[in-house]
Amino acid sequence: MSNQIYAYGKLCTLFYNATKTYAPEKEVNFYASFMNKNSRVLEAMSGSGRLQIPLIQLGFTVDGVDNSSVMLNSCRARCADLKLSPEIYEQSLENLDLPHKYQTVTIAVGSFQLIVDRKNALKSLQNIRFHMKDNGDLLIDIFVPDQNIDNRSIRIARVDDNTIIRLITRYVFNNQEKIADAFCLYELIKNGVIEEQENELMQVTWYSDNELKQLLNQAGFEVVKIYEETFRSSGPSRIVHAKPNL
């Protein structure tokens, strides 16, 4: 059994796919309302296609970009099963270099907050701005971590009749730096026996509304509106809608 630390490794991806599957209809329809079928869409930090694939199934042209090869391989396999063939790129947003300009860019389910370094976050937004059309729409789902949760949690995801993945997580919050560390241990258990383990350090940051508005302004965007929606049982989402400054 391996104790190597992974970022979105194999067991994390299996757990993610088992617990998040695809975005719910309400969430898909919300993002779709900012798109049209004659323009290209980019789902940034797209992972295994949780949102990208349902949008493609609605008839939109949605490219995906993510820096996790494991997640993207999962997305490709899902797309192959559904006979879909979107453009998928393995890149970080800090080094984004794609051949298209996009009308709409989405960063869903709090993924932007995985970029904990503020300089890298700014560079990522600047790169997104470079890849957008001047009248485009940027949509970023943000959240503030709940610090009232237990500092240790255990969750179970079923993979098949004989296999589960157990996730044990310990949380540490740094309010001064606005960084939450989640120390995760994934255990693949078949017929009651632990067959594989995977350690992961997941870090997220968070922003006040003014902090995020300032960051977006620095990157060449203007915030139009912040929507409050409830898409998932885990709690409400706040989606920042921004447009390029001209």
JOURSUL-V532215 format. One record per run of one state. SS is the DSSP state (helix for helix, strand for strand, loop for the rest). FROM is the first residue (numbers start at 1). LEN is the number of residues. If there is no record, write none. Layout:
SS_FROM_LEN / SS_FROM_LEN
This chain:
loop_1_4 / strand_5_2 / loop_7_3 / helix_10_11 / loop_21_4 / helix_25_8 / loop_33_7 / strand_40_5 / loop_45_7 / helix_52_6 / loop_58_3 / strand_61_6 / loop_67_2 / helix_69_13 / loop_82_6 / strand_88_3 / loop_91_2 / helix_93_3 / loop_96_6 / strand_102_6 / loop_108_3 / helix_111_4 / loop_115_3 / helix_118_13 / loop_131_1 / strand_132_11 / loop_143_9 / strand_152_9 / loop_161_2 / strand_163_12 / loop_175_4 / strand_179_12 / loop_191_2 / strand_193_13 / loop_206_3 / helix_209_10 / loop_219_2 / strand_221_12 / loop_233_2 / strand_235_10 / loop_245_2
